[in-house]
Structures are given as structure tokens and as C-alpha cells.
Amino acid sequence: MLSKAVFYHAGCSVCVSAEQQFVTALDPQRYQVEVVHLGDAKGRVAEAERFGVKSVPALVIDGQVFHINFGAGIEVLR
């Protein structure tokens, strides 16, 4: 069974760079990866907050959040 990974971002240069590095580094044999642009999918901001996302870019793997650098605070995306 594949682990679920969700990469939340806002489309900024920090986010795009992190997406290219982190998402492509995950083994597709082990992880089902979903990329969510919170600027385009504002309805999913609350979901990200429930996982504990405080800023983007952030990667959530099996419910555990990993903050990567700092592009924007989650409050800006509401």
C-alpha cells in the first residue's frame, strides 16, 4: 500500500523550487503524491490547517507535516 503525501504550496518561487526538489525525490513506488496549490484551491486551506500546516511550502506524509523553508504563512492564503 502506498503512503499518501500531499505537497501544499502557493505558487511562489520558493514553493515551486521546493516542489521540484521534494516531490520528484519521493519514490513513486512508495508514495502517492498530490500537489495542492492553495492559491487556486482555497477550499483546501482548512484541510491543510487541520494537518498542522503553518506555512507553505509544506509536505504532509501520512498525516505528519514537514515545513520546508518559508514562502508564505497559511493565514495569507485564507
C-alpha positions as CSV (number, residue, x, y, z in Angstrom):
1,M,0.0,0.0,0.0
2,L,1.3,3.4,-0.9
3,S,1.8,6.1,1.6
4,K,-0.1,9.4,1.0
5,A,1.9,12.6,0.5
6,V,0.4,16.0,-0.1
7,F,2.5,18.9,-1.1
8,Y,0.8,22.3,-0.2
9,H,2.1,25.4,-1.9
10,A,1.1,28.9,-3.0
11,G,2.9,29.1,-6.4
12,C,5.7,31.4,-5.2
13,S,9.3,30.8,-6.3
14,V,10.2,29.2,-3.0
15,C,7.3,26.8,-3.4
16,V,8.0,25.9,-7.0
17,S,11.6,25.2,-6.2
18,A,10.6,23.0,-3.2
19,E,8.1,21.2,-5.3
20,Q,10.7,20.3,-7.9
21,Q,13.1,19.1,-5.3
22,F,10.9,17.3,-2.8
23,V,8.1,15.9,-4.9
24,T,10.4,14.4,-7.5
25,A,12.6,12.9,-4.8
26,L,9.8,10.8,-3.4
27,D,9.8,7.2,-4.7
28,P,6.6,6.7,-6.7
29,Q,6.7,3.1,-5.7
30,R,6.2,4.1,-2.1
31,Y,4.3,7.4,-2.2
32,Q,1.1,8.6,-3.8
33,V,1.8,12.3,-4.2
34,E,-0.8,15.1,-4.6
35,V,0.2,18.7,-5.2
36,V,-2.2,21.3,-3.9
37,H,-1.9,24.9,-5.0
38,L,-3.7,26.7,-2.1
39,G,-4.0,29.9,-4.1
40,D,-6.1,28.1,-6.6
41,A,-7.8,25.7,-4.1
42,K,-8.7,28.0,-1.3
43,G,-11.3,25.5,-0.1
44,R,-8.4,23.2,1.0
45,V,-6.7,25.7,3.3
46,A,-8.7,24.4,6.3
47,E,-7.6,20.9,5.4
48,A,-4.0,22.0,5.4
49,E,-4.5,23.7,8.8
50,R,-6.1,20.5,10.3
51,F,-2.8,18.7,9.4
52,G,-0.9,21.4,11.2
53,V,0.4,23.4,8.2
54,K,1.5,26.8,9.4
55,S,3.3,28.0,6.2
56,V,3.9,26.9,2.7
57,P,5.6,25.1,1.1
58,A,4.8,22.1,3.3
59,L,4.7,18.4,2.8
60,V,2.3,16.1,4.7
61,I,3.2,12.4,4.7
62,D,0.7,10.1,6.3
63,G,-0.6,13.0,8.4
64,Q,2.7,14.3,9.6
65,V,3.6,17.8,8.4
66,F,7.0,18.9,7.3
67,H,7.6,22.6,6.8
68,I,10.0,23.4,4.0
69,N,11.7,26.9,4.0
70,F,9.1,29.7,4.2
71,G,7.2,31.0,1.3
72,A,4.0,32.3,2.9
73,G,2.1,32.0,6.2
74,I,-1.1,29.9,5.9
75,E,-3.1,32.9,7.2
76,V,-2.3,34.8,4.0
77,L,-4.0,32.1,1.9
78,R,-7.4,32.1,3.6
